[in-house]
Amino acid sequence: MGVFDLIFPRKCFGCGKDGNYICSSCAGKLKPSRQVCGVCSRPSTKGMTHLGCKTQNSLDRLVSIWDYEGGIRKAILALKYKFALEIAREVSELIAKEMKKERFIFPSELVLVPVPLHWHRANWRGFNQVEEIGKLVAKEMGWKFIPDLLQRKIPTVPQTELKREERLKNIRGIFSLNPIHNIQDTKYPVLIFDDVWTTGSTIKEAAKVLKRGGAKEIWGFTITKGR
């Protein structure tokens, strides 16, 4: 038994039952997130950005799968620790299964780009949980995966520790495009993938960098959405 097994034995984060980190019963109880406009946060059909909210560098669509509560919230919090790859694999399987339901309609060709961690934080955690889950989801869905399209130039204070105004200031100017990629050659929608949407400040900043770099269509894609 490893260190991680001692901290997080294979028990359901929802009900405590042995066998999986989110059992089939608790997975069925996860609350689907209401789709909203990624600019104004008001309800929107399939998460499309309202015409009146669109700007040159705004998101074109936002998709969040579940509300940030219950077993999925506990699983995401556990992913912040080192050696959490087993939880990441299980969460990615749940995501891919949910994405194939009728309430989600996606084109067959997409590019998934995870929100990057600064190298220092990635080294401390042992891995980037968003990148690991994104890679597995992209493989399952048949999407292209570019983990290093965005680079994080400077470390930041975790967004969860800040108020709304502080979050906006905290992430301003932290991303850049990786020069080895030419985003203008990407003709498919780009999904910026993260674990939680709260204010959306991180994904919005990433979208701005990608749009300024020549990306034509940018969607936000998160596992959960806070309320």
N, C-alpha and C positions, 0 to 999 in steps of 0.2 A: 504494500500500500504506500502510495506517494504522499508528499506533503499536502497536495491539493485534495486528495481523497479524505484526508483527516479533517480539513477545513470544510470542504463541501462534499460529503459522501453522496453517492448517487441516489438522492431522494428528491421527490418532486418539490419544487419551490412553492407550489400552490397548496398541496395537501399533506406533504410529508411521506407519501407512499414510496416504497423502495422501487428501483428499477430505472427510472428516467428522471431527468431534471425538470421536465414538464410532462406529466403523464397525459394520456389521450383524453381522459375525462376533463382535466383542467385546461388542456389545449382547446377543447370544445367550448369552454366557458370564457375564453379570452374575448374581451369586448372589442368588436370592430371599430376602428376609428372613423369618425365622421370626416369626410373629405372637405377641405377648405381651400380657399385661395391663399397662395403662398405669399401674398403681399399684404392683404388686409385681414386675413384670418377669418373672414366670414364664409359661411357655407357656399360650396361651389360644386357643380356637377363634375364628378370624376376628378376634382382637384384642379380644374383648369383655372388659370389666372384670369380674373375678370378683365374685360376689355378696357374698362376705365382705370384699372390698376396697373396695366402693363406699361413698362418703360423699356428703353433700349437695352438695359442690362438686368432686367428682372427675370425671375423664374417664369417658365411657361406653364408649368404644372407642378403640383405637389401631391405625392402619394404617401400616406402613412397607413400602416397595416392595423395596428391595435392601439388602444389607449394605454398609456404608461401606468399600469396598475397590476396588482395581483402577481401571478407567477412569472409573467414575462418581465415585469419590473425587477423582481428579485434576481432573475437570470441575468439581466443586463448589468445590474450592480455587481454581480459575481464575476462578470467578464472583465471588470477593471483590475482583477488580480492576476498575478502570474499563473502560468500553467493551466489556463482555463480553456484550452482548445477543445476538450470534450463537450463543454457547454456550447461553444461556438458551433460545433458540428450539428448538435441537436437543434439549436435555434435556427440555423440555416435550412435544415430540412423542413421545419415548421413553416418558415417564410416561403420556400418554394412551393410547398403544398397549398398554402393560402393564395399565392399569386396566380395559381391556375384555376381559381374559382371564377365564376361568371361576373362577380362584382368588379373585377379588375380586367381591363382590356388594354393590352399593350401590343405594339407592333412587334414582329418577330425579330427585327434587327435593332438592337440598342447597345450602348456603350456604358458600362458601369464603372464609375470612378469613386473610390472610397475617400472620405475626408481624411487627409493624412495627419498623423501625429508628428510632433517634433521628434527628432531622433533620440533626444535625451529621455523623453517620456516613454518612447517605444522600448528603449533599452531597459528602463526601470520596470516596465510591465512585463517584458519578455516577448511581447508581440503586440500588434495593432489589431484589436478585436474586430474593428469595423472592416479592416482589410481582409481578415481571415473569413469572416462571414460573407462579405461581398464576393470574394473569389468563389466560394462554394455555391452561392446563389446564382452567380453568373454562369457557372458551369452547368448547373441543373436546368437553367432557363434557356441555355444556348446563346447567351449574350457575350459580346466582347468585353474583356476585362483589362483595364489599363490602370494598375495600382499606383503608378508614379507620374500620372499626367499633371497632378498638382503637387507642389512642394510647400512645406511649411517652413517659412524663413526664420521665424523667431518663436521661442517658447511663450506660452501664455498661462495665465491663471485659469484653472478649470471654470468653465462657464457656469456650472451649477452653484458656484460660490459667490456669484455676482448678481446685482440687480440689473434690470433691463437696460438702463442707460450705460451702466458699466460694461455690460456684455458687448454692446455696440462698439464702444471704444476699445475694448480688449482685443477684438479680432480684426480691427481695421488695418489693412495692409500686411496681413500675416502670410498670405498665399502668393505664390508666383507659378507661372507655367514652366514645366520642365522643357528646356530647349531641345531635347532630343525628339520631342513629339511635335507634329504640326497639326494643331487642332483644326485648322481650316480644311484639312483633308477628310475630317470626320463628317460624313453626310447624314449620319443617324443621330437621333436624340441622345444626349448625354445625361445619364442619371447620376447625380451626386448623392452618394449613399452615406448615411449616418445612423446611429442607433436611436437617438431621441430628437424630436422636434419640440422645442419649447417656444422661444421667440423666433427661431429660424435664423438668427444672426450669422451663425457660422456658414450655413449652406448659402445664404444670400450673398455673403462676401465671396465665397467660392464661385458662385454663379457669375458675379460681376467680373471676376478675373477671367473666367472662361469666355464670356461674351466679348469682352474687350480684346481677347486673343483671337477672336474670329469664329467661335462656336455659334452655330445657328439656332439650336434649340436645346434648352437646359431644363431638366426636371429635378426636383428634390424628391428623394426616396428614403424614407426612414422606417425603422422597425416599429417605432411607437411615436405617439404624439401626446405631450403633456397637456393638462387643462389649466 
